[in-house]
């Protein structure tokens, strides 16, 4: 790319109002399926492919998966690491994220310290993100030892989000968790976005176009879906529906 991935994201948000990103987990989905899903998601209008997951298993074939995905798509491939093993030199960028409401310093800062030199050596573009688990957060919440923010306490989500921005993180991600029974509450999204200057990412429990549109109308700049593409055979159609609903809310 002639410009940074971060600038690409800003430009897409400016042009479209809000965008969609597809999350693929090589631990849940076979490599060949990940590559096929990525290609179909690209065709359906997703703005980036995120590769990573929340399990503790080692992604031994991560490099090969990333290389194959990059050969099939035109959009950026961004790492969404769960651990040290989630770093690949072949990606376009990496979300350099801190799980702000983790009870473990490992996910707050230690794993970042252990991987920063590797990211620098690979010359990977690092995009600072404040990652916040809402509710139990599913596997991400369990593995990350998160003190999940209750759905009915949006002011706590606001506090962590403002802390992320004040610390210099350039994106904030409210995560309900893969396969969440309920998405991040709309009131929480609205409260956070009304007080935040950086782009707001929302994921977890977003299973349809109307749910995605409601999140965008509440203030989300980026919608991430993962379980949706893992469990549906009509990937292209499902993502196209969500992208269409997102873009229909252009602010």
WONORZI-V590237 format. One record per pair of residues at least 24 apart in sequence whose C-alpha atoms are under 10 Angstrom apart, sorted by the first residue. I is the first residue (numbers start at 1). J is the second residue. If there is no record, write none. Layout:
((I	J) (I	J))
//
This chain:
((1	74) (1	75) (1	76) (1	92) (4	76) (4	92) (4	93) (4	125) (4	127) (5	48) (5	75) (5	76) (5	77) (5	78) (5	92) (5	93) (5	94) (5	125) (5	126) (5	127) (6	93) (6	95) (6	125) (6	126) (6	127) (6	128) (6	170) (6	171) (8	47) (8	48) (8	75) (8	76) (9	47) (9	48) (9	76) (9	199) (9	221) (9	222) (10	198) (10	199) (10	221) (12	47) (12	221) (12	222) (13	47) (13	199) (13	221) (13	222) (13	250) (14	221) (14	250) (14	251) (15	247) (15	250) (15	251) (16	221) (16	246) (16	247) (16	248) (16	249) (16	250) (16	251) (17	216) (17	220) (17	221) (17	222) (17	246) (17	247) (17	248) (17	249) (17	250) (17	251) (18	47) (18	199) (18	200) (18	201) (18	213) (18	216) (18	217) (18	219) (18	220) (18	221) (18	222) (18	223) (18	243) (18	246) (18	247) (18	248) (18	249) (18	250) (18	251) (19	45) (19	46) (19	47) (19	48) (19	201) (19	216) (19	220) (19	221) (19	222) (19	223) (19	224) (19	242) (19	243) (19	244) (19	246) (19	247) (19	250) (20	45) (20	46) (20	47) (20	48) (20	49) (20	201) (20	202) (20	212) (20	221) (20	222) (20	223) (20	224) (20	225) (20	239) (20	240) (20	242) (20	243) (20	244) (20	246) (20	247) (21	45) (21	46) (21	47) (21	48) (21	49) (21	50) (21	75) (21	76) (21	77) (21	78) (21	201) (21	203) (21	222) (21	223) (21	224) (21	225) (21	226) (21	239) (21	243) (22	46) (22	47) (22	48) (22	49) (22	50) (22	51) (22	77) (22	78) (22	223) (22	224) (22	225) (22	226) (22	227) (22	228) (22	229) (22	239) (23	48) (23	49) (23	50) (23	51) (23	52) (23	53) (23	77) (23	78) (23	79) (23	80) (23	178) (23	203) (23	224) (23	225) (23	226) (23	227) (23	228) (23	229) (23	230) (24	49) (24	50) (24	51) (24	52) (24	53) (24	79) (24	80) (24	225) (24	226) (24	227) (24	229) (24	230) (25	50) (25	51) (25	52) (25	53) (25	54) (25	55) (25	59) (25	62) (25	80) (25	81) (25	226) (25	227) (25	230) (26	51) (26	52) (26	53) (26	58) (26	59) (26	60) (26	61) (26	62) (26	65) (26	66) (27	52) (27	53) (27	54) (27	55) (27	56) (27	57) (27	58) (27	59) (27	60) (27	61) (27	62) (28	52) (28	53) (28	55) (28	227) (28	230) (29	229) (29	230) (29	231) (30	65) (31	61) (31	62) (31	64) (31	65) (31	66) (31	68) (31	69) (32	65) (32	68) (32	69) (33	230) (34	65) (34	66) (34	68) (34	69) (34	229) (34	230) (35	65) (35	66) (35	67) (35	68) (35	69) (35	70) (35	71) (35	72) (35	73) (36	68) (36	69) (36	72) (36	73) (36	235) (37	69) (37	229) (37	230) (37	233) (37	234) (37	235) (37	236) (38	68) (38	69) (38	70) (38	72) (38	73) (38	75) (38	77) (38	229) (38	235) (38	236) (39	69) (39	70) (39	71) (39	72) (39	73) (39	74) (39	75) (39	235) (39	236) (40	72) (40	73) (40	234) (40	235) (40	236) (40	237) (40	239) (40	240) (41	73) (41	75) (41	229) (41	235) (41	236) (41	237) (41	238) (41	239) (41	240) (41	243) (42	72) (42	73) (42	74) (42	75) (42	76) (42	236) (42	239) (42	240) (43	73) (43	74) (43	75) (43	236) (43	237) (43	239) (43	240) (44	235) (44	236) (44	237) (44	238) (44	239) (44	240) (44	241) (44	242) (44	243) (44	244) (45	75) (45	236) (45	239) (45	240) (45	241) (45	242) (45	243) (45	244) (46	75) (46	223) (46	224) (46	236) (46	239) (46	240) (46	242) (46	243) (47	74) (47	75) (47	76) (47	77) (47	222) (47	243) (48	73) (48	74) (48	75) (48	76) (48	77) (48	78) (48	224) (49	73) (49	74) (49	75) (49	76) (49	77) (49	78) (49	79) (49	80) (49	224) (50	76) (50	77) (50	78) (50	79) (50	80) (50	81) (50	91) (50	93) (50	94) (50	95) (50	224) (50	225) (50	226) (51	77) (51	78) (51	79) (51	80) (51	81) (51	82) (51	86) (51	87) (51	88) (51	91) (51	94) (51	226) (52	78) (52	79) (52	80) (52	81) (52	82) (52	83) (52	85) (52	86) (52	87) (53	79) (53	80) (53	81) (53	82) (53	83) (53	86) (53	139) (53	140) (53	178) (53	226) (54	80) (54	81) (54	82) (54	83) (54	86) (54	138) (54	139) (54	140) (54	141) (54	142) (54	143) (54	144) (54	177) (54	178) (55	82) (55	83) (55	139) (55	140) (55	142) (55	143) (55	144) (56	82) (56	83) (56	85) (56	139) (56	143) (56	144) (57	82) (57	83) (57	85) (57	86) (58	82) (58	83) (58	84) (58	85) (58	86) (59	83) (59	84) (59	85) (59	86) (59	87) (59	88) (60	85) (60	86) (61	88) (62	86) (62	87) (62	88) (62	89) (62	90) (62	91) (63	87) (63	88) (63	89) (63	90) (63	91) (64	88) (64	90) (65	90) (65	91) (66	90) (66	91) (66	92) (67	91) (78	124) (78	125) (78	126) (78	127) (79	124) (79	126) (82	107) (82	111) (82	140) (82	143) (82	144) (83	107) (83	111) (83	112) (83	114) (83	115) (83	144) (84	111) (84	112) (84	114) (84	115) (84	116) (84	118) (85	115) (86	115) (87	115) (87	118) (87	119) (87	122) (87	124) (88	118) (88	119) (88	122) (88	124) (89	118) (89	119) (89	121) (89	122) (89	123) (89	124) (90	122) (90	123) (90	124) (91	122) (91	124) (91	125) (92	123) (92	124) (92	125) (92	126) (93	119) (93	123) (93	124) (93	125) (93	126) (93	127) (94	119) (94	124) (94	125) (94	126) (94	127) (94	128) (94	129) (95	125) (95	126) (95	127) (95	128) (95	129) (95	130) (95	131) (95	171) (96	125) (96	126) (96	127) (96	128) (96	129) (96	130) (96	131) (96	169) (97	126) (97	127) (97	128) (97	129) (97	130) (97	131) (97	132) (97	169) (97	171) (97	172) (97	173) (98	128) (98	129) (98	130) (98	131) (98	132) (98	164) (98	169) (99	129) (99	130) (99	131) (99	132) (99	133) (99	140) (99	141) (99	144) (99	145) (99	146) (99	173) (100	129) (100	130) (100	131) (100	132) (100	133) (100	144) (100	146) (100	147) (100	160) (100	161) (100	163) (100	164) (101	130) (101	131) (101	132) (101	133) (101	134) (101	141) (101	144) (101	145) (101	146) (101	147) (101	148) (101	149) (101	157) (101	160) (102	131) (102	132) (102	133) (102	141) (102	142) (102	143) (102	144) (102	145) (102	146) (102	147) (102	148) (103	144) (103	145) (103	146) (103	147) (103	148) (104	144) (104	145) (104	146) (104	147) (105	144) (105	145) (106	144) (106	145) (107	143) (107	144) (107	145) (107	146) (108	144) (108	146) (127	169) (127	170) (127	171) (128	164) (128	165) (128	167) (128	168) (128	169) (128	170) (128	171) (128	172) (129	164) (129	165) (129	168) (129	169) (129	170) (129	171) (129	172) (129	173) (129	199) (129	200) (129	201) (130	160) (130	161) (130	162) (130	163) (130	164) (130	165) (130	167) (130	168) (130	169) (130	170) (130	171) (130	172) (130	173) (130	174) (130	200) (130	201) (131	160) (131	161) (131	164) (131	169) (131	171) (131	172) (131	173) (131	174) (131	175) (131	201) (132	157) (132	160) (132	161) (132	164) (132	172) (132	173) (132	174) (132	175) (132	176) (132	202) (133	157) (133	173) (133	174) (133	175) (133	176) (133	177) (133	184) (133	203) (133	204) (134	173) (134	174) (134	175) (134	176) (134	177) (134	180) (134	183) (134	184) (134	185) (134	188) (134	203) (134	204) (135	175) (135	176) (135	177) (135	180) (135	182) (135	183) (135	184) (136	175) (136	176) (136	177) (136	180) (137	174) (137	175) (137	176) (137	177) (137	178) (137	179) (137	180) (137	204) (138	175) (138	176) (138	177) (138	178) (138	179) (138	180) (138	181) (138	204) (139	177) (139	178) (139	179) (139	180) (140	175) (140	176) (140	177) (140	178) (141	175) (141	176) (141	177) (141	178) (142	177) (148	175) (148	176) (149	174) (149	176) (151	176) (151	182) (151	183) (151	184) (151	185) (151	186) (151	187) (151	188) (152	185) (152	187) (152	188) (153	185) (153	187) (153	188) (154	184) (154	185) (154	186) (154	187) (154	188) (154	189) (154	190) (154	191) (154	192) (155	188) (155	191) (155	192) (156	188) (156	192) (157	188) (157	189) (157	191) (157	192) (158	188) (158	189) (158	190) (158	191) (158	192) (158	193) (158	194) (158	195) (158	196) (159	192) (159	195) (160	192) (161	192) (161	193) (161	195) (161	196) (161	198) (161	200) (162	192) (162	193) (162	195) (162	196) (162	197) (162	198) (164	196) (164	198) (165	196) (165	197) (165	198) (165	199) (166	196) (168	198) (169	198) (170	197) (170	198) (170	199) (170	200) (171	196) (171	197) (171	198) (171	199) (171	200) (171	201) (171	221) (171	222) (172	196) (172	197) (172	198) (172	199) (172	200) (172	201) (172	202) (173	199) (173	200) (173	201) (173	202) (173	203) (173	220) (173	222) (173	223) (173	224) (174	200) (174	201) (174	202) (174	203) (174	204) (174	220) (175	201) (175	202) (175	203) (175	204) (175	205) (175	224) (176	202) (176	203) (176	204) (176	205) (176	206) (177	203) (177	204) (177	205) (177	226) (177	227) (178	203) (178	204) (178	205) (178	206) (178	225) (178	226) (178	227) (178	228) (179	203) (179	204) (179	205) (179	206) (179	207) (179	225) (179	226) (179	227) (179	228) (179	231) (180	204) (180	205) (180	206) (180	207) (180	227) (181	205) (181	206) (181	207) (182	206) (182	207) (183	207) (183	211) (183	212) (183	215) (184	215) (185	214) (185	215) (185	218) (186	211) (186	214) (186	215) (186	216) (186	217) (186	218) (186	219) (186	220) (187	215) (187	218) (187	219) (188	215) (188	218) (188	219) (189	215) (189	216) (189	217) (189	218) (189	219) (189	220) (190	215) (190	216) (190	217) (190	218) (190	219) (190	220) (191	218) (191	219) (192	218) (192	219) (192	220) (193	218) (193	219) (193	220) (193	221) (194	218) (194	219) (204	228) (206	242) (207	238) (207	239) (207	242) (208	238) (208	239) (208	241) (208	242) (208	243) (208	245) (209	238) (209	239) (209	240) (209	241) (209	242) (209	243) (209	244) (209	245) (209	246) (210	241) (210	242) (210	244) (210	245) (210	246) (211	242) (211	245) (211	246) (212	241) (212	242) (212	243) (212	244) (212	245) (212	246) (212	249) (213	242) (213	243) (213	244) (213	245) (213	246) (213	247) (213	248) (213	249) (213	250) (214	245) (214	246) (214	249) (215	246) (215	249) (216	245) (216	246) (216	247) (216	248) (216	249) (216	250) (216	251) (217	246) (217	248) (217	249) (217	250) (217	251) (219	251) (220	246) (221	246) (222	246))
//
